[in-house]
Amino acid sequence: MASSSTMFCSVMLCFIVYLSFYPQQTMATAPEAVKGVDLARYMGRWYEIASFPSFFQPKNGENTRATYTLNKNGTVHVLNEVWNNGKRNFIEGIAYKADPKSDEAKLKVKFYVPPILPIFPVVGDYWILSLDQNYQYALIGGPTNLFLWILCRQTHLDDQIYNQLVEKAKEEGYDVTKLHKTPQSDPPPM
């Protein structure tokens, strides 16, 4: 039986193939990323409150979270984790500013698949579309309408704030009917 890490890597490899053949659904107007994000303040753990379903994440995944750590060279170490049937799956990568000269929060995230033998780089967009002043919740998307995430520092987000982020996503051109809330345990797994 394949380990959960091997299974996760296999799914990520499928993601590469998917992106190679799937026509990009670029929006009529690209969403606007926030400006002036302090990456040092953005670091730490973020819980996925909701997202668009994607085949590279387990269908019954829960307790999905990302942990970001600022590297000395200004890049960001990314650790994405999800639990599926009680087993932890994870992948690590690197995020970096898409345009180092811009103050827009447009990042690129690079994962290597499989992580043990990094052969295939998978690069995706990570645009911060909304971020509160205390860096407690965020709306993440990109130049296409394929992916969307609502993240929070806590495992649960106030309904009013959640609805504000959903409305912001709608204004940016996302089909928010595709949003799926992510089950989170309280307290979260260690």
C-alpha positions as CSV (number, residue, x, y, z in Angstrom):
1,M,0.0,0.0,0.0
2,A,1.3,3.4,-0.9
3,S,2.2,5.9,1.8
4,S,0.2,9.0,2.2
5,S,3.1,11.1,1.0
6,T,3.5,9.0,-2.1
7,M,-0.2,9.3,-2.7
8,F,-0.1,13.0,-2.3
9,C,2.9,13.2,-4.7
10,S,1.0,11.2,-7.3
11,V,-1.9,13.6,-7.1
12,M,0.5,16.5,-7.6
13,L,1.9,14.8,-10.6
14,C,-1.6,14.5,-12.0
15,F,-1.9,18.2,-11.3
16,I,1.0,18.9,-13.6
17,V,-0.5,16.9,-16.4
18,Y,-3.9,18.6,-15.8
19,L,-2.4,22.1,-16.1
20,S,-0.6,21.1,-19.3
21,F,-3.7,20.2,-21.1
22,Y,-6.5,22.2,-19.4
23,P,-7.3,25.5,-21.1
24,Q,-6.8,28.4,-18.7
25,Q,-10.0,30.2,-17.8
26,T,-8.6,33.7,-17.7
27,M,-11.0,36.3,-16.3
28,A,-12.1,39.2,-18.4
29,T,-10.4,41.5,-15.9
30,A,-7.7,40.1,-13.7
31,P,-8.4,40.3,-10.0
32,E,-6.7,43.1,-8.1
33,A,-4.0,42.0,-5.6
34,V,-3.5,44.0,-2.4
35,K,-0.4,46.2,-2.2
36,G,2.2,46.7,0.5
37,V,1.9,43.3,2.3
38,D,4.5,42.9,5.0
39,L,5.6,39.3,4.3
40,A,7.2,38.9,7.7
41,R,3.8,39.6,9.3
42,Y,2.1,37.2,6.8
43,M,4.3,34.3,8.0
44,G,3.0,31.6,10.2
45,R,0.1,29.1,10.1
46,W,-3.1,29.7,8.1
47,Y,-6.1,27.4,8.1
48,E,-8.2,26.8,5.0
49,I,-11.8,27.9,5.8
50,A,-13.1,27.3,2.2
51,S,-11.8,26.7,-1.3
52,F,-12.7,25.7,-4.8
53,P,-12.5,21.9,-5.0
54,S,-9.5,20.7,-7.0
55,F,-8.3,17.3,-7.9
56,F,-4.9,17.8,-6.3
57,Q,-6.5,18.0,-2.9
58,P,-8.2,15.0,-1.4
59,K,-12.0,15.1,-1.9
60,N,-12.6,14.3,1.8
61,G,-9.7,16.3,3.1
62,E,-10.0,18.1,6.4
63,N,-7.9,20.3,8.7
64,T,-6.2,21.7,5.6
65,R,-3.6,24.3,6.6
66,A,-0.5,26.1,5.3
67,T,2.5,27.2,7.3
68,Y,4.8,29.9,5.8
69,T,8.3,30.6,7.0
70,L,10.4,33.5,5.6
71,N,13.8,32.3,4.3
72,K,17.0,34.4,4.6
73,N,17.0,35.1,0.9
74,G,13.5,36.6,0.9
75,T,11.7,33.5,-0.4
76,V,9.0,31.7,1.6
77,H,9.1,28.1,2.7
78,V,5.6,26.6,2.2
79,L,4.3,23.6,4.1
80,N,0.8,22.5,2.9
81,E,-0.9,19.8,5.1
82,V,-4.2,18.0,4.8
83,W,-5.7,15.1,6.7
84,N,-7.6,12.4,4.8
85,N,-9.2,9.5,6.6
86,G,-7.1,10.4,9.7
87,K,-3.7,10.4,7.8
88,R,-1.6,13.5,7.3
89,N,-0.5,14.3,3.7
90,F,1.8,17.2,3.0
91,I,4.0,18.8,0.4
92,E,6.6,21.5,0.7
93,G,7.6,24.3,-1.7
94,I,8.9,27.7,-2.1
95,A,7.0,31.0,-2.7
96,Y,8.5,34.1,-4.2
97,K,7.4,37.5,-5.5
98,A,6.3,37.2,-9.1
99,D,7.8,40.7,-9.8
100,P,10.3,41.7,-7.1
101,K,10.0,45.4,-8.1
102,S,6.2,45.4,-7.6
103,D,4.5,46.1,-4.3
104,E,1.5,44.0,-5.3
105,A,1.0,40.7,-3.3
106,K,1.4,38.5,-6.4
107,L,3.5,35.5,-5.5
108,K,4.5,32.3,-7.4
109,V,4.5,29.0,-5.5
110,K,6.8,26.2,-6.7
111,F,6.5,22.6,-5.7
112,Y,8.6,19.7,-7.0
113,V,6.9,16.5,-7.7
114,P,7.8,14.0,-6.4
115,P,9.5,15.8,-3.5
116,I,11.9,12.9,-2.8
117,L,13.2,13.1,-6.4
118,P,12.5,16.6,-7.5
119,I,12.0,16.3,-11.2
120,F,8.9,18.2,-12.2
121,P,8.5,21.8,-10.9
122,V,4.9,22.8,-10.5
123,V,4.4,26.6,-10.4
124,G,1.2,28.3,-9.5
125,D,-0.1,31.8,-8.8
126,Y,-0.8,32.9,-5.2
127,W,-2.4,36.4,-5.2
128,I,-3.5,37.9,-2.0
129,L,-6.8,39.6,-3.0
130,S,-7.9,40.7,0.4
131,L,-6.1,40.8,3.8
132,D,-7.3,42.4,7.0
133,Q,-5.1,45.0,8.7
134,N,-4.2,42.6,11.5
135,Y,-3.2,39.8,9.1
136,Q,-5.9,37.4,10.6
137,Y,-7.8,36.4,7.4
138,A,-7.2,36.5,3.7
139,L,-8.7,35.8,0.3
140,I,-6.3,34.1,-2.1
141,G,-6.7,33.7,-5.9
142,G,-4.9,34.3,-9.1
143,P,-5.3,35.5,-12.7
144,T,-7.7,32.7,-13.5
145,N,-10.9,31.6,-11.9
146,L,-9.8,28.0,-11.3
147,F,-8.6,28.4,-7.7
148,L,-9.8,30.3,-4.7
149,W,-9.1,30.0,-1.0
150,I,-10.3,31.7,2.2
151,L,-7.7,31.5,4.9
152,C,-7.7,32.4,8.6
153,R,-5.3,32.2,11.5
154,Q,-7.9,30.4,13.5
155,T,-9.7,27.1,12.6
156,H,-13.0,29.0,12.3
157,L,-14.0,32.4,10.8
158,D,-16.8,34.6,11.9
159,D,-19.8,34.3,9.4
160,Q,-19.9,38.0,8.8
161,I,-16.2,38.2,7.8
162,Y,-16.6,35.0,5.7
163,N,-19.5,36.6,3.8
164,Q,-17.5,39.7,3.2
165,L,-14.7,37.7,1.7
166,V,-17.2,35.7,-0.4
167,E,-18.6,39.0,-1.7
168,K,-15.1,40.3,-2.5
169,A,-14.5,37.1,-4.5
170,K,-17.7,37.6,-6.4
171,E,-16.8,41.2,-7.2
172,E,-13.5,40.0,-8.5
173,G,-15.3,37.6,-11.0
174,Y,-15.2,34.3,-9.1
175,D,-18.1,31.9,-9.2
176,V,-18.6,31.7,-5.4
177,T,-21.2,28.9,-5.8
178,K,-18.1,26.6,-6.2
179,L,-16.8,27.4,-2.7
180,H,-16.6,24.4,-0.4
181,K,-16.1,24.9,3.4
182,T,-13.2,22.9,4.7
183,P,-13.9,20.8,7.9
184,Q,-11.6,21.9,10.7
185,S,-11.1,20.3,14.1
186,D,-10.9,22.4,17.3
187,P,-8.3,22.0,18.5
188,P,-6.5,21.3,15.2
189,P,-4.2,18.2,14.9
190,M,-0.6,18.6,16.0
